[in-house]
Amino acid sequence: MNYQDMKRAYLNGWHTWNVRSVLSHVYMPDGFAINAAFKEYREGHYLKETLVGRFTNEYGREPAETAYPGPHAFDESYTEMRFRWCDMEIQVESTAQGDDLVLLITPLRQQVRPAMLVLEGGFLWGRPGWVEKREGHLVAHALSGDRTVYITGQPMEDPNIPVQTAYLSVALAGPVAVSVGKACSLEEARSLIAARREAHQRSCARYGQLAELYEAMESALGWDTLYDAAGDRVISPVSRLWSIGSGGYVLFCWDNFFAGFMASLGNREMAYSNLREILNQQTPAGFVPNFSYATGQVSADRSQPPVGSAMLLETYRVLGEKWIVEDLYADLLRWNEWFAQHRMNDSGALCWGSEEIPVLYGNRWESEGVHATYGAALESGLDNSPMYDDIPFNRDTHRLELEDVGLTGLYILDCRSLMELALLIGREEDIPALRQRMDAARTGLEGLWDEENGFYYNRRTDTGAFSRRISPTNFYALFSPDVTPERQRRMADEHYYNPEEFYGEWMLPSIARNDPAYPEQNYWRGRVWAPLNFLVYLALARTELADVRRDLAEKSAQLFRKEWREHRHVHENYSAITGEGCDSGNSDKFYHWGALLCMIALADAGYVPGLGQPLDEMAE
């Protein structure tokens, strides 16, 4: 097996991908797509596409639809999306198998006059073909043959709709069945959808009391995954809204490594695709960039937290296939070498940085913060964290004047993970150099321990003073084997359980509660972020702090369930004061890494056996 063969089988074996709108369905071999749209008659508005979490609708004056993402089985065997719009509520369920697709569209609440359902047909990505309306059906003519779209319900005509292709339109006076491939009556569609819904529920039920959390994680990844025609690949951008605002898609470094690992519990191909495709963005310099846009732009000045090797290791733990390790290993090793060469100080501790680059696109990210403090903060992934307020930037070293506990701990994890992967695939010759780099980082980390306060602190390189502005990243020191059980306990009792710093109902806050910036609750200035919780949980894996692990898993699940049960949201971040996600305009409502909160609980319950434990003691 190799990645290209797997990718081709993956694309050929799947029936539908949701593109742009979550109510678009595509027959992948031909690029033939149908899109569900709606016209209401109280004011004449038209909903051409449905998205999760937007505030305005570009096709009308009314507020945007409010979407409630339901289940989205990884294999497309069942999906459900419900939305409210113009005082209506509509549910759309689907099932795909082989070449056939069935949709069941049900109005749950209506206006006085029923809306019109419009099914638009067309070919995407410049694929050859044409669509015609014939005898009440849509017929798609593709190179591989004809495909027919059938619909139940009372036909309804209205030429005043923004459609430029063949379409079907019916009154949405009651449930409507749509089928592609072969005709399906309303009763047949209801029966089939009910059976697939029950089968999906049984599939999730294997996670016992955590079935809800698994289903939420699968839903987040399923609805956010799309097909990139330019790269002929399947990718899982962080959300639809981020992708639309980035020219078609955006890949973020650590976000997509996390997505690959999360997908490993339910879809091998999605897991491998996300790991490989974000690593394919690696720059000629050797680092995986902070972002890669559909426009072709990448963040050429900076990388992001080096979690790729660890996520590959954890994915291997779940799926057990060496070939993907062999495929990714060399690129991950090169990234590790880049961090040592460009971000490691003589002490062994590492600093975040930003390189000097030319302007090629005229995008704000080629100038705003580049080769300056803000660019280095962006490399940390904690964009506006108070930890980096007023920290000088050294333009000679291209680094912040701050040795960073979080980066140093993550680099130790990266070296440790690569050594285990090297042993797995017979690359033992790489281990001495990896061990040397890891030992240097371990030495540097020890210089950041403050015995008086029982914690590892960032240290200014220009003054030598500790920085007392702390975040969950300070707990990444626990990735080092040098942190003794006594120190582990102090870090837990004096800092994790300290209500003045991190402990509370909603946690972990991204800056200590007693920090002056904490009340702002603005992005990384105090809000709770799932990746911080997850990485702290992973850092706890080889410690004796079982009580902290369990507590963090319970707190993470509690936080996630709050907005999931209320709104079916998977938030980018959450308030550390109220647990809300919707209270902030810069918290995307369906951002897949929010489901890392679910992954913590699933791992703690044993569904990722041995998370964070060594595959081979030789790598210790």
N, C-alpha and C positions, 0 to 999 in steps of 0.2 A: 504494500500500500504506500502511496505517496500523496501529498496534499492535492496536486492537480487532479489526480484520478478521483479522490474523494470529493473534491469540489464539483466535478462534472457529474458524478453520480448524485450528489446532493441536489443540484439544479434540475437534473432530469427527473428525479424521483418525487419532486414536490409539485403540487398543483397550483397553489395560489400564494401570492405575496400581496400584502396590502401596500400600495404605493401612494404616497402623499396622504390621501384620505384613507381613514381606517375602514371605509365602506366601499373601497375599490377591490376587485378581485381579478387576478390575472392568471391566464393559462400560460405557464412559463415557456413551454416549448415554442409557442408561436408569438407570444407577446400580446395575445388577444385579451382585452380587458373590458369588464363591465363595471359601471359606477352607479351606485344608488344615490339619487338626488331627490329633493322634495320641494313642492311649491304649496304654500298656504294661501288661503283666499280671504282672510280677514283684512290683510293689508297688501297682499301680493308678493311677499318675500320669497326668495328662492335659496335653498341651501344646497349648494353644489358639492361641497365636501365637508366631512365631519372630522374634527380633530379634538384631542383631549387638552383642555386647559387654556385655550386662548380667550382673550377678553373682548375682541371685536371681530366682526364678520365682514370680510372685504366685499362680500356680495350683497350686502344690504345695510340698512340703517339700524336695524335692531341689534341688541346684544347677541353675542355669539351663542351657539348651542352649548349646553352643558352636557358633556359626555361622561358616562359611567362605564368604564371598561370592565367587561365581564371576563369569564374564562377565555383563554386562548391556548388551546392544546398545541404543543410543539409540532405535532404531526398534522395539524389543520383538521383533525377529525371533528373538532367542535370549537366554535367561537361564538361569543355573545357580546353585543355592544348595545347599550341603551342610552338614549339621549333625550333631553328636553329642549324644546325650541318653540317659541311663539305659542306658549300655553298648550303645547302638545307633548306627549311622551311616546316615543317609538322604540321598539326593541327589534334588533336585527340579529338573527342567529344563522350560522352557516355550518355546513359540513362538506368536506371534500374528500374524495377517495378515487384514486386512479385518475381517469379523465373527466370524472363527473363532479359537478358542484350543485348544491342545493342551498337556497336561502329561504328563510321564513321571516317575513317582515310583518310585525304585529303592532298596530296602534294601541297603546295602553290608555291614552287619554287624547281626545280629539277636540277640535274646534266645532263650531256649529255646523260648518260645511266641511266635509272630509278633504284632506290634503290630496294632492296628486303625487304619486310615486313615479319617478322617471328613471328608466334604466338606459344609460348611455352606453354605446358600444364603440370600440375603436382599437387600433393597434398602437402599442407603445414603442418607444425607443427606435423609431424609424423602421420597424419590422415590416416586411411586405404583407399586404393583405387589404381587404376592403369589406365593409359591413353594409348589408341592406336589410330593410324591413320587408318581410314577405309573408303574407297570409297570417298576420298577427304575431309573427315570430321575428327574432333577429337571426340572420344567417351571416356568420363570419366566414369569409373565404380566405384561407391561408394556404401556403405552399404545401402543407401536409394534408390538406383536405378541408372540408367544411365542418363548422360546428354551429349548432342551433341553440338559441336561448328561448325558453318557453316561460310564460307567465300566466298566472291565474288572475281572476278579478275582472271587474268591469272596465273595458277600455274607456279612456278619457282623453279628449283632445284639447290642447291649448298651445297655439303657436307662439305665445309670448313668454318663451323661456330661453335662457342663454345656452342653446345646444347647437353644435355645428356638425353633428354626425347622426347616423341612424339611431333611433331610440324606440323604446316601448313606454307607454304611459297608461296607468290605470288609477282609478279612484281608490284611495286607501281607506275605504269604509269598513274594512275588517282585515283579518290576516290575508296576506298574499304570499304565494309560493313562487319562487323563481328557480328554474332548473336549467343547467347547461349540460348538453350531451344527449339526454333523453327526457321526454315529457314526464312530469311528476304532478299528480293532483295535489290539492291542498291537504287532504287527509293523509296521503302518502308522505308528503313533506313533514307534516306534524309528527307522524309515527317515527319517521327516520330521525328527525331532529331529537325527539324525546329519547330514542334509544342511544344516540351518540352522546347526548347530555348525561345520561345515566352512566354510560361507559366512562366518560371523563371523570365523573364524580368518584367512581370506583377506583380509577387510576390514582387520583389524589388521596383517596382514603388510605393508601398504603403508608402514608405518613402520620396516621393515627390522629392524635390531638393537634398535630401541627399541619394537618391537611390544608387548612385555610392559608397558612403562610407559604406552603409550597405552591398552591394555586395562584397566590398573588405574585410570587416571583416568576412563575411561568407566564402569567398574564403580562407582566411588565416587559419581559424579554420578547414575548410573542408579538405584542402590538408595536413595539419599537423596532423590530427587525424589518429590514427592507433589502431590495435588490438594487445594486449599483450597476447600471448597464455599462457605464464607461469602463469599469474594472471587471465586468462580468463576474460578480461575486456577491455573496450574501454577507451583510454586516448588520450590527446592532448599534446604531448611534444612540446617544443617551436619551433622546426624545424626538418626536416628530417636529416639534416647534423649533428646537435647536437646528435640526437638519434643514428645514425650510429657510431659516435665517442664515444659512451658510452655503447657499448655492445648490443645495440638493442633499447634502449629508455633511456631517462633521464627525470625525473620529477623535476622541480624546485618549491620551496615553493610558493612564491608570484606570480610567473608566472602562475601557474596552478589555483590558486584561481581567478586570473583575467580572465583566459580562461573560467572558469565556469560561471562567471558573463556575459562575452561577449556572450557566447552561449545562454544565457537565452532569448535573443531577437528572436531566431529562432529555437532552438532545446532544449526542456526540458530535454531529456535524456542525451544529451552531457553535458549540464550544471551541472546536478546532478552528473554525472559520474566523471567529473573533480574535483568537490568539495570534493566528498567522497574519491576518490582514492588518492589524495595528502594528505588528512587527515589520510588515512590508513597507511601512512609512519611514523606516529608519533612514536617517540622513547620511550623505557621504562621509560626514565627520564621525559617524558611529553611534549617535544617540537616537532614541525614539523620541520624536518631538511631542511637545505639549498638545498640539492639535494638527489635524490635516483636514482641509476643506475640499469640497467638491470642485471649487474653482482652481485647485492645484496648489494653493498656498499652504505652507506648513510654517510652524514657529521655528524658524531656522536658528534663533538665538538661544533656545532653551529646551530642556527636556522636561520630565516630570518624575514623580516618585518611582524608583526602580523596583516595581513589584512583579514584573513579568516572569522572572524565574520562579518565584514563589507560587504564582498562580498556575504556571505550567506544572510544577511539582504537585500541587493540590489537585489539579485536573487529572494528572496521571494516577494519583492515589484513588480517584473515583473510577476511572475508565481503564487503566492498566495497559495502555498501548504504547510500546516503546517508539514506534516509528514517528509519532508526532514529536517526541522529545528529540530524536535524531534530526528532525526537520528544523526545529527552532533553536537548538542548542547553540550553534556557532554565532548566530546573530545576538543572542542574549549574552554570550560571553564577550562579544565585541562591545556591547553597551556597558557591561561591567568594567571593562578596561578603560572606556572613555571616562566614566565617573572617577576612576582612580587618577587618571592623568589630568583631568580638568577641574575637579571639585575637591580633591583631597589636599589638606595642608600637611606641612612637615610633621605636625603632631600626630597625624593619622586621622584626626577628626575631619569631617567634610562640611563644606559650606555650599549653600545654593548660589547659583550664578546666572549670568546672561552674557552671551557673546555679542561682539560687534558684527553687524551684518549689513549688506547693501539693501536698498529699497527696490524691490522688483515689481510689486503689485500696487503700491500706494495705499495698502491697507493700514488701519490704525495700529495693528499689532506689529508692524514693522518699525514703528517709531515710538509708540507710547510705552515707555518703560524699558525699551530695549537698551541693553548695556547700562542698566541703572537698577536702583533698589527694587522698583516695581516689577521689572522683568524677572529678577531673581525670586521675588515673592511668588510670581506666577509659576515659576518652575517648581516651587514647593507644592503647588496645587492648592494652597491656602491663600488665595489671591490677596485679600485685604486683611490678613491676620494682623492683629496688634503686635504680635511678636516681632514684626519687621518694620514697625513704625520707627522712623528716625534712625534706622541702622545705616551707617555709611556704606557706600559701594566702592570697592577698590577696582578702578578701571585698568590697572595693570594685571591683576590676577583674574579679573572678570568675575569676582565673587563678592558676596556680602562680607562685611567685617564681623561675621558671627559664625562660630562653630556650632553646628546644629545637631542637637541630640537626635531629633527625628530622622534626619537624613543619615547620620552615622549609624543609627540602629537599623534602618532599612538597608543600608549597604552591607552590614554584617549579615542580615537575612539573605540578601542577594548572593553573596559569596557562599554562604552556607547551603543555599538551595542549589546553586550551580555545582558545588562539589558533590552533592547527592545525585544530581542528574548525570554528572560526569561518570560517577561510579556505575550508574544504571546502564549507560550505553558504551562503556569501555573506553572512556576518555581519561583514564587515570593520569596521563601525562600532564593534564591541565591543573591537577589538584595542588601541586606545590605552589604555583604562582597565585592561585586563588586563596590558598591558606595564608600566604604571605600578605596579601592585600587585606584579608579579613583580620589577621592579627594586628596589622597596623591600625585598622579602624577600631579594634577592641582597645588597643592602647590609647588611642585618641579619646575614646568614649570614657575611659577611666579618669582622664583628666577633667571630665565634666561633672564628676561626682562631688557633691557638697555634703560632707559628713555632718555638719551642724544641723542642716535642714533635712537630711535623709532623702535626697532627691538628686537627679541628674538635671543640670541646668545648661541652657545655651550660654556660650561665653564669647564676649566681645574680643576680637583679635586685635583691635586697635588700642584697647585700654586694659585688657586682661580681666575685666570684671564680669561676674555672672550677670545674665539677664534674668530678672525675676518674673518676666511675663511668660506664663506657662500655658500649655495646651495639652490635649491628649497625646500629642506626638512625643512629649517628654517620656511617656511610658514605653516608647519603642526601644528604650535602653534595655528592656527585658529580652530583646532578641539576642543579647550577648550572654554567653555562658558564664561570664565573669561576675554577674550580679548574684551575690550569695543569697541564700534563703533569708538571712537576717536583713539584708538590704531590701529584698523583695517585700518582706513583711512591713518594713518601715514605709516603703513607697505606697503600699496599700493602705495602711492604717493612718498615716499622716497626710496623705494626699488624695488617694482615690475616695476613701470614705470621709474625707473632710468636707463638710457642707459649705465651708467658705471657699473651697476650690472647685471640686468636681461633683460631689455627691448631691443627690436631689431626686425628685420624682421623675424629671425628664433629663436624660443624660446620654452621652457625655457632652457637656458644652465645649465648644471649640476654643474658648479661652476661659481661664479660671473665673469663677463667679465673683471673686473679689477684685478682678481687673477693672480699671476705670472704663474700659470699652464694653464690658459685658452687657450693661443695660441697653446698648444700642440694638442688640439682636439683629444685626445687619450682616447677612452672608456669613463670612468666617469670623465675624466679631461677636461670638457668643452662641450662635445657633448650633444645633446638634446635626452632625453629618454622619451618615451611615458608614462611609469608608474609615473614618476615625475610629468608630466603635469596633468595626471589623478588624482593623489592624491591631488595635489594643488587645482584642480577644485572641488574635493569632499570636501576639507577643506573650500572652499569658500561658500559651499552650504547654511550654516546657518548664513552667515554674511550679512551685508548690502552692500556688494561690487558687486552689479549687473553688473556694468561696467567692472570690472575685469573678472568676469565669462564670459561675452560675448566676451571680447577681447581674453581671453585664448582659448575659443572654436573656434573662427575664426582663430587665429594663428595656432592652432593645425590642423585644417582642411587644411589650406593653406600648411603647411609643409607636411602633408601626401600626398596630391594630387600631389605634384611635382614629386616624384619618382614613384608613382603609375601610373600616366598617361604616364610617359616616359618609364618605364621598367616593370610595374606590380610588383613592389617590395614592400614588407612590412618589413621595416628595423628594425633591433635590436636597432639602434641608428642613429642619423643624425648630420651632422656638424651644429654648431650654427653660423658659418660664411657664408656658402654657401647654406645650406639646403640640401646638397647632403648626400646620404647614401653610395653610391658606392665608395666614395673617401677613404674609410678606409677598410683595410683588416680584421678588427675585428668587422665588422658590418654585421651579417648574413642578407642575402637578403630576407629571407622569415620567419621571426620570429614573431609568432602570436601576441605578446603583442604590437608590433608596431601599431596594429589596435585599441589600446586604444585611439589613437588620433581620430579615427572615433567615438568611443563611447562617447567621450566628446561632439562632435558636435551633435550627435544624442540625447544625454541627454539634451543638451542646447535647442534643438528644441522641447523638450517635449515628446520624444519617450520613455524615462524612467521617467514617472511621479513621481515627488517628490524625485528625487535622493538626498540622503543625509539628507532628512528631517526626523523628528521623526515619528515613527509609532504611538507612544503613548506619550503624554506630560508628563506622570508620569516618563518616563525615562530621562527627562531633568535634 
